Amino acid sequence: MSDDRAAGREVNLAVRRLLQAGREMQGALARRLGVRVTDVQAVDHVVSSADPLGPVELGNRLGMRSASATVLVDRMVAAGHLERGPDPRDGRRVVLRATDHAREEVRQALAPLVDQVAQIASRLMTTRRAPCSTSSTPSP
């Protein structure tokens, strides 16, 4: 097998592992918050979208029909995770926003993971700096 093919397979495997880790994290977050994975995905889409999303666009992103998206949004509004409001650019259109309550719940649920990642990154940076600091000599 050529080096290029081997490298391509390694990249492919790394991408699949990353995607799997993302799915596992969404599942863990949903369990921790006591909601469905689809609810976590919905909040993520609403928060990360460059443009305001309405219920139909959210449903499209989640692969749902309009009626199912409406049920999802109704449930999430009732739970205090999303709120409906007028589109700032077109007041006739309804858009969704994540509530402060939802943002805080997600922040608290992810805090241990964020702390662990920060600790790992700090250890990696220390490990990377160690060889540099021992090999460099101060200039007079």
C-alpha positions as CSV (number, residue, x, y, z in Angstrom):
1,M,0.0,0.0,0.0
2,S,1.3,3.5,-0.9
3,D,2.1,6.0,1.8
4,D,-0.6,8.3,0.3
5,R,-3.3,5.6,0.6
6,A,-2.2,4.8,4.2
7,A,-2.3,8.5,5.1
8,G,-5.7,8.8,3.5
9,R,-7.0,5.8,5.5
10,E,-5.6,7.3,8.7
11,V,-7.4,10.6,8.0
12,N,-10.6,8.8,7.2
13,L,-10.4,6.9,10.4
14,A,-9.6,10.0,12.4
15,V,-12.6,11.8,11.0
16,R,-14.9,8.9,11.7
17,R,-13.6,8.8,15.3
18,L,-14.2,12.5,15.7
19,L,-17.7,12.2,14.4
20,Q,-18.4,9.3,16.7
21,A,-17.0,11.2,19.7
22,G,-19.4,14.1,18.8
23,R,-22.4,11.7,18.8
24,E,-21.3,10.1,22.1
25,M,-20.9,13.6,23.6
26,Q,-24.4,14.6,22.5
27,G,-25.8,11.4,24.0
28,A,-24.0,12.0,27.3
29,L,-25.1,15.6,27.4
30,A,-28.7,14.6,26.7
31,R,-28.6,12.0,29.5
32,R,-27.1,14.5,31.9
33,L,-29.7,17.1,31.1
34,G,-32.6,14.5,31.0
35,V,-33.6,15.4,27.5
36,R,-33.6,13.7,24.1
37,V,-30.5,13.7,21.8
38,T,-32.7,15.5,19.2
39,D,-33.3,18.3,21.8
40,V,-29.5,18.7,22.3
41,Q,-29.0,18.8,18.5
42,A,-31.8,21.4,18.2
43,V,-30.3,23.8,20.7
44,D,-26.9,23.3,19.0
45,H,-28.4,24.2,15.6
46,V,-30.2,27.3,17.0
47,V,-27.2,28.5,18.9
48,S,-24.6,27.9,16.2
49,S,-26.6,29.1,13.1
50,A,-25.2,32.2,11.4
51,D,-28.8,33.2,10.5
52,P,-31.9,33.0,12.8
53,L,-33.7,29.6,12.4
54,G,-37.4,29.2,12.2
55,P,-39.1,25.9,13.1
56,V,-39.2,24.7,9.5
57,E,-35.4,25.4,9.0
58,L,-34.6,23.6,12.2
59,G,-36.7,20.6,11.2
60,N,-34.9,20.5,7.8
61,R,-31.5,20.5,9.6
62,L,-32.7,17.7,11.8
63,G,-34.2,15.7,9.0
64,M,-37.7,16.1,10.3
65,R,-41.0,16.9,8.7
66,S,-42.7,20.1,9.5
67,A,-45.2,18.6,11.9
68,S,-42.5,16.7,13.9
69,A,-40.4,19.9,14.1
70,T,-43.5,21.8,15.5
71,V,-43.9,19.1,18.2
72,L,-40.2,19.3,19.0
73,V,-40.2,23.1,19.2
74,D,-43.5,23.1,21.3
75,R,-41.9,20.7,23.7
76,M,-38.7,22.7,24.0
77,V,-40.5,26.0,24.5
78,A,-42.6,24.4,27.2
79,A,-39.5,23.1,28.9
80,G,-37.9,26.5,28.8
81,H,-35.1,25.6,26.4
82,L,-36.2,27.6,23.4
83,E,-38.3,30.7,22.8
84,R,-40.1,32.0,19.8
85,G,-39.8,35.6,18.7
86,P,-40.1,37.9,15.7
87,D,-37.3,37.8,13.2
88,P,-35.3,41.1,13.6
89,R,-35.0,41.4,9.8
90,D,-38.6,40.4,9.0
91,G,-41.1,40.8,11.9
92,R,-43.7,38.6,10.1
93,R,-41.4,35.5,10.5
94,V,-41.0,33.6,13.7
95,V,-37.5,32.5,14.7
96,L,-36.1,30.5,17.6
97,R,-33.7,31.5,20.3
98,A,-32.1,29.4,23.0
99,T,-33.0,30.7,26.4
100,D,-30.5,31.8,29.0
101,H,-31.7,28.8,31.1
102,A,-30.8,26.4,28.3
103,R,-27.4,28.0,27.8
104,E,-26.6,27.8,31.5
105,E,-27.7,24.2,31.7
106,V,-25.5,23.2,28.8
107,R,-22.6,25.2,30.3
108,Q,-22.9,23.5,33.6
109,A,-23.2,20.1,32.1
110,L,-20.1,20.6,29.9
111,A,-18.0,22.3,32.6
112,P,-16.3,19.0,33.7
113,L,-15.5,18.1,30.1
114,V,-14.1,21.6,29.4
115,D,-12.0,21.4,32.5
116,Q,-10.6,18.0,31.5
117,V,-9.8,19.2,28.1
118,A,-8.0,22.3,29.5
119,Q,-6.0,20.1,31.9
120,I,-4.9,17.8,29.0
121,A,-4.0,20.8,26.9
122,S,-2.0,22.2,29.7
123,R,-0.1,19.0,30.2
124,L,0.6,18.7,26.4
125,M,1.9,22.3,26.3
126,T,4.1,21.6,29.3
127,T,5.4,18.5,27.7
128,R,6.1,20.3,24.4
129,R,7.9,23.2,26.2
130,A,10.1,21.0,28.3
131,P,12.5,19.9,25.5
132,C,12.7,23.5,24.3
133,S,13.5,25.0,27.7
134,T,16.3,22.4,28.4
135,S,17.9,22.8,25.0
136,S,18.0,26.5,24.8
137,T,20.7,28.5,26.5
138,P,20.3,32.0,27.7
139,S,22.2,34.6,25.7
140,P,24.8,36.7,27.7
